[in-house]
Every structure is written in C-alpha cells, then in structure tokens.
Amino acid sequence: MAMVVNQWQENISADPGSQLQICNQEPGGTPGTPSGSTPGNDALSGDKIPNVDCMVCGDKSSGKHYGQFTCEGCKSFFKRSVRRNLSYTCRGNRDCPIDQHHRNQCQYCRLKKCLKVGMRREAVQRGRMSNSQSSPGQYLTNGSDPYNGQPYLSGFISLLLRAEPYPTSRYGAQCMQSNNLMGIENICELAARLLFSAVEWAKNIPFFPDLQLMDQVALLRMSWSELFVLNAAQCSMPLHVAPLLAAAGLHASPMSAERVVAFMDHIRVFQEQVEKLKALQVDTAEYSCLKSIVLFTSDAMGLSDVAHVESIQEKSQCALEEYVRNQYPGQPNRFGRLLLRLPSLRIVSSPVIEQLFFVRLVGKTPIETLLRDMLLSGSSYNWPYMPVQRERPLPLHYNENGP
C-alpha cells in the first residue's frame, strides 16, 4: 500500500522509490479544517439493509454511504481519500480487480471504482470527524487538556504517550561507555530494550489489545522493523560501524570484500534513516503518532477487521496533523515532512536489522516467533532466549519467512 499525504502550501519531494504523490488541493477548504458541510453518511436512519452487497467490493453492505450502498471499509476509504484529497498510483494497467479479497491491493483502482458505481465526492464532509462517525469520549483521559480545545485529539495522543513503558530517549545515554563508544553487549542490550519497548507500548494502547490476537501478531510482524528504527532515532542510538559489524557476527569467519561492502552499505542506510529523523527534531508526541500510524497498517496479511485498523490509522494521522498545526504554527510543511519519512523506514529490511542487532541474542529464532511469544506472555521483559555465540554469520540475504 502506498502511503499518501495531503497537499501542502509548498510541494515536498518524496524520497526516491517512495510511492508518495502530492496532489493538487481541490477548492473547498484546507485539509483538516471544518468547512461546514453536512455529514456524508446517508445510511437510511441506521436501518439495516438486508441482502445488499457493497457496490464497490461485494462485501456485505452496511447501508447507503455517499450515494451508494457500500461496506464500512469502502465507506471509510472513500471518505479518507476525498477529505484529504489523496492521489494514488496504479502499479498495473489501471484495471485491477476490486473485490472483498483484493480491495486493499490497489488504492487507485479502488477509488476509481468508488466513483464509477456512483459514490459522490460532494457528499463527503470535508471537516473533522463528526460525533456520529467516531466516539471521542472513548479515548479521552481524565487529565487536563494540553492542546486547548482539542479534547479528542489530545486524549488520543495522551493514551499513546502514557503507553510508553519507560523513557525511550534515555536508552542511548544509559548504554554509552565512558569513551563514547558502545560495546557489542551494550548494542545488543539496547536493541533488545527497543524491541521490548515497541511491543510493550503496543500492548499498553487501549485499542490494540481489543484486536484479535492473530491481528495483533500480524500488525507487529509487519511493522516491528519500522518501529525499531523510530525507537532508535528517538533514543539517539549511537551507530558506529565496527561494533555493529562485530555484533552481527561478521568477525567470526572470513568473508569476501564484496560482502563486507554490501553489509556496510546496509549499515549506512540504517544510519541515514535514523539521522534524517533526528534532523527533523521530532518530539515525543510526534514519535508516538508516527509509531501508531506505522503499527496500524492494513498492509498486514490476514487481518480479520481491515476497516477497523484503517480507522485507527486515520485517527492517528488526524491527531498528528492537529498536534503539529497547534504546536508548530510556523512550520506549515512539518506534517508532510513527517509523513514522508515513513515509507523510507521500509528501506531498512527486517533481515538486516535481525542480523545487525539480534543474532547474538536469538540465533536462528525468527523475530516473528519472539513477537508472538511476547504477546502471549504477560510481560515483554521475560526474555526467553540466551545469547548465542555463532560460528558463522547468517547469509546477508536469507528468506525472511523461512524457519
């Protein structure tokens, strides 16, 4: 799924290889600001419509939305696309099949079909979410409102912040040695803490445990490496090449110069992603929102409730946009620049992170297995694996889904 962002006052160029495309703003309002339009959900007074399929994907319809009978997933997708004036790109020939099983594979063709079957752009409310579409009180906290008049958004961010198990920003300083270099064991310890923190944070978010366990596993399996990079940037993780090579076990056996160069290139890419995030001076609230956007991705395979996951991701984006607008009024492009960093996180592949930081701890045990075990156990801190002394390093490119 290609990540998409709003139109900004100035065009922002995405990183090479990203799927992002900035589209022209349609007249009628600035994204994220109320326009006074009427709600777009025109379901017949909440009545159930028997035996009516979604005209877009064929799933069970929940009523008439924006001029046509659709399911909740297609309703939310259309609302999000129109309200945020999103633009998509088809990787095929612009005729991708859109059905219940393939609707999330091509956003361009899905939006095209929404319009083809008669869903109306003008029916979409371009302002904030109405109370009928979401329940702000569901995510409110009892504390004071730090964002002056934004109780829903501040409550949402407060929950994300309160879910942090311990201060991520202090990890790097705690693990630094007196000579300002990290040893192998400290690197592995810090990496374990960052992984623990990501899982524990997800478990502490009120709406994550409400998902089915298999959905929780699927979301973490899809996003753990991106969460790891975000945590590494947040804690200002020291990244020195020599200790990383040693931690990855590359000192244990001779290797070709080509392999050393290739692996050092992976380290460089990891370093670049961390440094670019640090250069933006992302604050704690922004990191929490970014992690929530990354975690709740409909790209995860086998989700039982894709629409619900998409809804939480949308709430996370809305909360981030509102927070940035209020906290950084002098930086109109900041929200766009933050979102543009997210697709690049996937450049750092999961196998590379596993070999860089976890080979000495888990050996050949897949991180996905570790994530599942941490979710099933009561606490992520019960590390069930012993450090492994490897005679030979893992291949640079190995099957991510292998044993």
N, C-alpha and C positions, 0 to 999 in steps of 0.2 A: 504494500500500500504506500502510495506516495504521500508524504506529509505536505500539507498546504498551509498557506498563511494569508493574512489579509493584505489589502492594498495599503501602502504607506505613503506618506507625503513625498518621500523620495524613493526611487527604485533602489532595491538592495539586491546585489548579485549573489546567487547561491553558490556554494562550493561546487567545483567540478564533479560531475557524476551524480549530483543530487537530483531528485525528481521534482524539486520545488519550482513553482512558476508563479510569479507575481502577476495578478490580472488587474485590469482597469476597473476602478471603482464605478459602479453604476450610480446614477443620480438617485438621490432619495435619502441620503443620510450617511454618517460616518459609522464604520463598524463599531459595535459595542455601545452606541448611544441610542436612546429612545427616539422613535420617530412618530409616535402617537398612532400607529396603525392598529388595526383590530387583530385579535388573535387569529392564527391561521388554522387551528384545529377545528374543523367544522363537522366533527362526528355528530351524528344525529342525537343530540342531547344525551350522549353517553350510552344510547341503546346498542345492544349487541346486534350485529348484522350476521344472521346465520348463513352458512354455506356460501360466503362470498370470499373469493381469493384475492390476494393482493394483485393489482393490475400490473405491478412492476416485476415482482419476482415469483409470484404464485404461492407465496406463503399464506397463512391464514390472516385475513384482513381483520383489523380491529375497529374499522369504521371508515368514514369518509374524511380524508385529510387533504387540505389544499386543492379540493376539487375532484378527487378521485379516491376510490377505495384502495387502501394500502395497509400493509403491516406496520407495526411500530418502528421496525428497523428502517424501512424505506422512508417513513414519515420523518424520522429524526435525521436521516441522511440528507433528504431534500431541504429540510428546514436549515440545517447547518450550512449546506452548500450555498443556498440563496442568501441567507442572512449575512454570511461572511464573504459573499461574492467570490467564491472559490473557483479556481480554474484547474482542470485536470488534463492529463495527457494519456492517451491510449498507447500501449506498447504493441498493439496488434494493428488490425485494419479497421478499427472503429466499428466493429460488428460483433463484439464479444458476447457470448451467451449470458443473459442475466436471469438467473433463476434462484431458487432457495439455497442452492449449494454453491453457486458461483457469483453471487451478488457482490461479494467483497473483493473480488479479484481485479475488477476494472471500474474505478470510480467515474471515468469519463463516460463509458457506455451506460453505466447505471443512471447517471444524471440525464443523459440523452434519452433514455427510455422513460424516465420520470416525466420529462416534458412531452414525449411522444404520446403517452397514454392520457395526457390532459391535466397533469398537475400544474398549478398556476403560481408563477413567481410572485405575482402581486398579492396573493393570499397569505404569504409568509410575513409574519410580524418581524420587522427589522430591528426592534428594540430588544431589551433584555428579556430573559425568560419570564413568562407570566407565571403567576402563582399556580395556575391550573396545570402547567407543564412540569413544574418541579415543586418540591416542598422545602422551602428554605429552612424552616424550623427543624427539619430532620437532622440537619448538620450543624445547628447552632451550638455554641458553647455558652456557658453561664458567665464568662468573663466579660470585661468591658470591651467595647468596640474600638480597636485602634485605628480604624480606617475611616472614621467619621461618616456615618450614614450608609455604610455598606455592610449590613449585618450578615447577609447570606455569604457574601464573598469572604469577609473577614473570618466568619465562623468556619468556612471550608478550609481556609489556609491555616487557621489555628489548629484544626484537627490534624493537618499534615505535619505541622511543626511539633505538636505535642506527641506525635507518634515516634519521633526520633528517640532511639533507646539511650544514646549518650552522645555527647558533643563530638560530632564528626570532625569539626575544624581543629580539634586538639590532637588528633591521631598523629599527624606528621611530626609535630613538635615533640611528642612523647617518645617517638621511636627514633629520633635523631641521636646520633652518638656525638661525643664531645668534639670530634674532628669534622663535624658537619657532613659526614657520610653515613649512610645506612649500611649495616652489615646484612649478610644473607638472611640470618634468622629474623632480624628486625623487619626486613622486607616481607618475609612470609607471614610474620605475625600481623603486620599492618594490613596485608592483603586479606587475611582471614577476618580481621575486625571489620574491614569494609564490606566484605560479603555478608558477615553476620548482621551488620547494621542495615543493609538493604533488605534482608529477609525479615528481620525483627521490625523494621519500620513498616513494611507492608502488612505484617500481621497485626500491627497496632492501629492501622487505619480502620475506622469502624465499618466501612463498606467493603473492605477486602475479605474479611472472614465470612461475610454474608454470602459470598460466592461459593459454588460447589468446590469441593477440594480439588477435583480434576481441573477445574478452571483456574484455580489458584496456581497449581503446578504449571499449567500451560502458560500462564502470564509470566511467571518468574523464569521459566525455561526460555521464553522468547526475549525477555528484557534484562536478564541478570548482568550481562556484559556491559550494556549501556548504563545501568545503574551503578556498576562498578566504576566506570570511567567518570561519571558525575561525582561519585563519592571521592574518587582520587583527586579530582580537581578541587572539590570543596575543602578537603583537608590539606591542600597544597602538598601532595605526596612527592617527596624527593625522588627523582628518576635519574639515577646515574647508571651508565651503560654497563660498566664492569660488574657491579653487584647483581644487576638484573640477569646478565649472561650466566653468572655463577648460580643464581637462584634457579634458573631454568635448567640447570644440569648440563649446560653446554661445555663445561670444562671437563666433564667426566670421560670424554673419549675424543679422539682426533676427528676433525671434520674438514671438509673442503672449504676453500676460501669463499666459494660461491655461496655456500650455506651460511657462513658467518655473515657475509654481506647482506644476504636476504633477511636473516633474523634481526640484524641491526637496523635494517630498514623498517621492520615491524615495530621495533622499539621507538624509532624516530616518529613513526605515525602516531603511536600512543602518546608520546611526549607532546606532539603538536596539538592533538585534541585537548589534552589537559591544559596546555599553555593558552590556547585560544579561549577556553572557558575562563581561565584566570584573568586574562586580559580584559574581559567584559566586566570584571568585578561583580560577579553575580552574588547577590546577598542570600541569606538563609531562606527567606520566604520564596524567592525565585527558584532556588535549588529544589525546594520541596515540591513546587508546582511542576517543574520540569520532570522530576522523578515520577510524579503522578501521571503526567502525560505519557511518559515512556512506558510505565508499568501497565496502564490500562490501554492496551493496543489490540485492536481487532485482528491484527496480523497473526496472532497466536492461533495455532492449529487446534481444532477440536473444541472450541468454546461452545457451551450449551446456550448461552444468552449473549449473543454478539451485540444486540441493541443496548443492553444494559451497560456493557463495558464501554461502548461508544459514548453513551450518555455521561458516564463518569469522566471519560477523557475530555469531553466537551466542557463539562463543568470546570475541570482543571484549567483548560485554556482560557475560559471566561474569567476565572478567578485571577489567573496570572495577568491577563490583559488589564483588568480593572486595577489590580495592585500596582502595576507598572505605571499606568496613567496617573494614579494618585501620588505615588512615591517619587516618580521621575518625570514630572511635567515638562522639564526642559529637554527630555530625550525622546522625541516622538517616534524614533525608529527603534527604540530599545526592545520592544516586544517582538518585532520582526527579527531582529538580530538574534535574540534568544532562541526563537523557534528554528531559525536557520541553522543553528548549531546541532540540532537533534539528529537529522539524517546522517551527519558525518560521524556520529558515535558508532554507527554500524561498520564503519571502515575498519575499526579495530575488532577483528574477528574473535569469537569465543575461544577457538583452539589456541590462538596466540596468547590470550590472557591466561588460559589454563596452564600453558607451558611456562609462561613468564613467572607466574606467582604461586601456582598450586601443585606443581609436580612433586615438590619435596614433601608436601603435606598429604596428598591423597593418591599419589601414584597414578595408576590407570583408572581409578574410580571416576566416572563421569561426574561433572559438576551437577548435572541434572538429577542424578541419584542423591547427591548430597542435599540439594534443594528440597527434594521430596521428603527426605528424612528429617530435615529441619522443620518442615511444615507439620509433619506427623508427630514430632516430639513436642513437648510442652515449651521448650526453650531452644533458641538457636545457639546458645552458648555451650551446649553439650557437644563438643567436637568429638565425633565418634571414630576419627581416623588418627593413626600415628604417623609421624614424619617418615618419609620413605627416602632411603639412600639409593639412588638409581645408578646402575652401572652404565646404562646407555640412555641418552635423551630420547624423547619421543620424536617421531618424524615431524618435520616442520609443518607439513600438510597431512593431516590424518582425518579420517572420517569422523565428523562431529557427532554423528548418530550411532557410531559403532560401539562395541562393547567396552 
